[in-house]
């Protein structure tokens, strides 16, 4: 059984709302529903009663909460205990908050492996920033890379990369909407409220009322909707670079510009192994890296 299925179940059981659970986990609603169906199929019981948009726990679902919590807690405890036996080897555990960060990470991993060929690096793509921070805090991860903001006092955050967020539209969409003089007057494929990019949009375009009739919690889903000609959207450059080069997506000029900051996070009391130090050194040499990473290295 995938432990993430239990975590998804527990959140849905708490919220009794698939949409809200999808927003918090940065998944699409169908993905959340599919995970719940997988659990129901595995145990051959219904965990939720579905009546239109209303959701309620069945008796089996109510009973399952206790077991899901116990299994999840035991799993985390097991990971922490096993990690304590792992401190002396050459494994580095990295948690990342989104798939998008994997566009930046390979060059860092390649340089680290070139310096230390025998290093084992485990990268886990988490559901969101909070899951990475929780993993760092509980020492499930040695290092983390996030798009969001740190909320833990015992964790430090350092900027590493800056990523442009581009307004894009498909060629087909522009055939019927060109020229676009006011971005707020055309259909916007938006992110759901509470996501990192939606929060950035609301900060930068605070007084703009967008016509966002379709919303997704997933960047790849938004890109596909834009490619289908359903509207315009704002997406990280790394996600749309190939489509722009091929000419299937066009960059729209829009002010003010938006950017995302990818940050390194770690516990303040973390003791660094030599492989971890090598990764930190590579991150410190990135063009947009904060000086605080270099200060961190000088203290260890």
C-alpha positions in Angstrom: 0.0 0.0 0.0 1.2 3.5 -0.9 1.5 5.5 2.3 0.5 8.6 0.4 -3.0 7.1 -0.2 -3.5 7.0 3.6 -2.4 10.6 3.9 -4.8 11.6 1.1 -7.7 9.7 2.8 -7.0 11.3 6.2 -7.1 14.8 4.6 -10.3 14.1 2.7 -11.9 12.6 5.8 -11.0 15.7 7.7 -12.3 18.2 5.1 -15.1 16.1 3.6 -14.4 18.0 0.4 -12.4 16.7 -2.6 -11.9 20.1 -4.1 -10.3 21.6 -0.9 -8.2 18.5 -0.4 -6.9 18.8 -4.0 -6.0 22.4 -3.4 -4.0 21.6 -0.3 -2.2 18.7 -1.9 -1.6 20.5 -5.2 -3.3 17.6 -7.1 -6.2 17.6 -9.5 -9.7 16.6 -8.2 -9.7 13.4 -10.4 -6.3 12.4 -8.9 -7.6 12.7 -5.4 -10.8 10.7 -6.3 -8.6 8.1 -8.0 -6.5 7.6 -4.8 -9.7 7.2 -2.7 -11.1 4.7 -5.2 -7.8 2.8 -5.0 -8.1 2.4 -1.3 -11.8 1.4 -1.5 -10.9 -1.2 -4.2 -8.0 -2.6 -2.1 -10.2 -3.2 0.9 -13.4 -3.9 -1.0 -15.4 -1.3 1.0 -16.8 2.1 0.5 -15.1 4.7 2.7 -17.3 7.6 1.6 -20.9 8.2 0.6 -21.2 10.4 -2.4 -24.4 12.4 -2.9 -23.8 14.9 -5.6 -21.2 17.3 -4.3 -21.7 16.2 -0.7 -19.3 13.8 0.9 -19.8 11.7 4.1 -17.8 9.0 5.8 -19.3 5.5 5.9 -19.1 3.4 9.0 -16.1 1.6 7.5 -14.5 5.0 6.7 -14.9 6.2 10.3 -13.3 3.0 11.5 -10.5 3.3 8.9 -9.4 6.7 10.2 -7.8 5.2 13.3 -5.9 2.6 11.4 -4.8 5.1 8.8 -3.4 7.4 11.5 -1.7 4.6 13.3 -0.1 3.2 10.1 1.0 6.7 9.0 2.5 7.5 12.4 4.3 4.1 12.6 5.7 4.6 9.1 7.1 8.0 9.9 8.6 6.7 13.2 10.2 3.8 11.3 11.7 6.2 8.7 13.2 8.3 11.5 14.6 5.4 13.4 16.1 3.8 10.2 17.5 7.3 9.3 19.4 7.3 12.5 21.4 4.2 11.3 22.0 6.0 8.0 23.9 9.0 9.2 27.3 7.6 8.5 26.9 6.5 4.9 27.0 8.5 1.7 23.3 8.9 1.1 21.7 12.3 0.9 17.9 12.6 1.2 16.3 15.6 -0.7 12.7 16.5 -0.6 11.3 18.8 -3.4 7.9 20.5 -3.3 7.0 20.3 -7.0 7.9 18.4 -10.2 9.0 21.8 -11.6 12.1 21.9 -9.4 13.4 18.8 -11.2 14.1 21.2 -14.1 16.8 22.8 -12.0 18.1 19.9 -10.0 19.8 17.6 -12.5 22.8 20.0 -13.1 23.4 20.1 -9.3 23.2 16.3 -9.0 25.5 15.8 -12.0 28.2 18.1 -10.5 27.9 16.4 -7.1 28.3 12.9 -8.7 31.3 14.1 -10.7 33.0 15.1 -7.5 31.8 12.1 -5.4 30.9 9.2 -7.7 29.9 6.9 -4.9 27.3 9.2 -3.4 23.7 8.0 -3.3 21.1 10.7 -3.7 17.4 10.0 -3.0 15.0 12.7 -4.3 11.4 12.6 -3.2 8.8 14.7 -5.0 6.3 15.8 -2.3 2.7 16.9 -2.5 3.5 20.5 -1.5 5.9 22.8 0.4 4.4 22.0 3.8 5.2 18.3 3.3 8.8 19.1 2.5 9.1 21.3 5.6 7.5 18.6 7.8 10.0 16.1 6.4 12.9 18.4 7.1 11.7 19.2 10.6 11.3 15.5 11.4 14.7 14.7 9.7 13.2 12.5 7.1 15.0 14.7 4.6 18.5 16.1 4.9 17.8 19.0 2.5 14.7 20.4 0.8 13.9 22.6 -2.2 10.7 24.5 -2.2 8.7 27.1 -4.2 6.8 28.4 -1.1 7.7 30.0 2.2 9.1 28.4 5.4 6.8 28.3 8.4 9.1 26.6 10.9 11.3 28.5 13.4 13.8 25.7 13.5 14.3 25.6 9.7 16.4 28.1 7.6 15.6 29.1 4.1 18.0 30.4 1.4 17.1 31.4 -2.2 18.8 29.4 -4.9 17.1 30.0 -8.3 14.8 32.6 -9.7 12.3 31.5 -12.3 10.4 33.7 -14.7 6.6 33.2 -14.8 5.4 33.8 -18.4 2.0 34.7 -19.7 1.3 32.4 -22.6 -1.4 31.6 -25.2 -1.7 29.1 -28.0 -1.4 30.0 -31.7 -5.1 28.8 -32.2 -6.3 31.1 -29.4 -4.5 34.1 -30.8 -6.1 33.6 -34.2 -9.4 34.7 -32.7 -8.2 37.0 -29.9 -5.3 38.9 -31.4 -4.3 41.5 -30.5 -4.7 41.1 -26.7 -4.5 44.6 -25.2 -6.0 43.8 -21.8 -5.2 40.4 -20.3 -8.1 40.7 -17.9 -10.6 40.7 -20.8 -9.7 37.3 -22.2 -10.4 33.9 -20.5 -7.8 33.0 -17.9 -6.9 29.4 -17.0 -6.1 30.1 -13.4 -4.5 28.2 -10.5 -6.7 27.4 -7.5 -6.7 29.7 -4.5 -3.9 29.0 -2.0 -1.4 27.6 -4.5 2.0 29.2 -4.8 1.5 30.7 -8.3 -2.1 31.9 -7.5 -0.8 33.7 -4.4 1.9 35.3 -6.5 -0.7 36.5 -9.1 -2.9 38.0 -6.4 0.2 39.8 -4.9 1.4 41.2 -8.2 -2.0 42.0 -9.8 -3.8 42.9 -6.6 -6.4 45.2 -8.1 -7.0 43.3 -11.4 -10.2 41.3 -11.9 -9.4 38.4 -14.1 -12.0 36.3 -16.1 -10.8 33.0 -14.6 -13.7 30.6 -15.4 -11.4 27.5 -15.3 -9.1 26.7 -12.4 -6.7 23.9 -11.8 -4.3 23.0 -9.0 -1.8 21.4 -11.4 0.6 23.2 -13.7 0.7 20.5 -16.3 -3.2 20.5 -16.5 -3.1 24.3 -17.0 -0.5 24.0 -19.8 -2.7 21.4 -21.6 -5.7 23.6 -21.3 -3.8 26.6 -22.8 -2.5 24.4 -25.6 -6.1 23.4 -26.3 -7.0 27.0 -26.8 -9.2 27.4 -23.8 -7.6 30.7 -22.7 -4.3 32.3 -21.5 -2.4 31.6 -18.4 0.8 32.2 -16.5 3.3 29.3 -16.2 6.9 28.8 -15.1 9.4 29.2 -18.0 10.9 25.8 -17.4 7.5 24.2 -18.0 6.8 25.9 -21.3 10.3 26.3 -22.8 9.9 23.6 -25.4 6.4 24.7 -26.5 7.7 28.2 -26.9 10.7 27.0 -29.0 8.3 24.9 -31.2 6.0 27.8 -31.6 2.9 26.1 -30.2 2.8 28.6 -27.3 3.4 32.4 -27.6 4.7 34.6 -24.8 2.4 37.6 -24.1 3.9 40.8 -23.0 2.5 41.6 -19.6 3.6 44.1 -16.9 4.5 43.9 -14.1 6.6 40.7 -14.5 6.3 37.8 -12.1 9.0 35.5 -10.7 9.2 32.5 -8.4 12.0 31.9 -6.0 13.2 28.3 -5.5 14.7 28.0 -2.0 16.9 25.6 -0.1 15.6 24.6 3.4 17.3 22.7 6.2 17.2 22.4 9.9 19.3 25.0 11.8 20.9 22.2 13.9 21.7 20.0 10.9 25.2 18.3 11.0 26.4 18.1 7.4 28.1 15.0 5.9 30.7 15.5 3.2 28.2 14.6 0.4 25.7 17.1 1.8 28.5 19.8 1.9 29.2 19.1 -1.8 25.6 19.7 -2.7 25.5 22.9 -0.7 28.7 24.1 -2.4 27.1 23.5 -5.8 23.9 25.3 -4.8 26.0 28.2 -3.4 27.6 28.6 -6.8 24.3 29.1 -8.6 24.0 32.5 -10.2 21.0 33.6 -8.1 22.0 31.9 -4.9 21.7 34.0 -1.7 25.0 34.9 0.1 23.6 33.2 3.2 24.4 29.8 1.7 28.1 30.7 1.5 27.9 32.0 5.1 26.4 28.6 6.0 29.3 26.8 4.4 31.9 28.9 6.2 30.3 27.9 9.6 30.5 24.2 9.0 
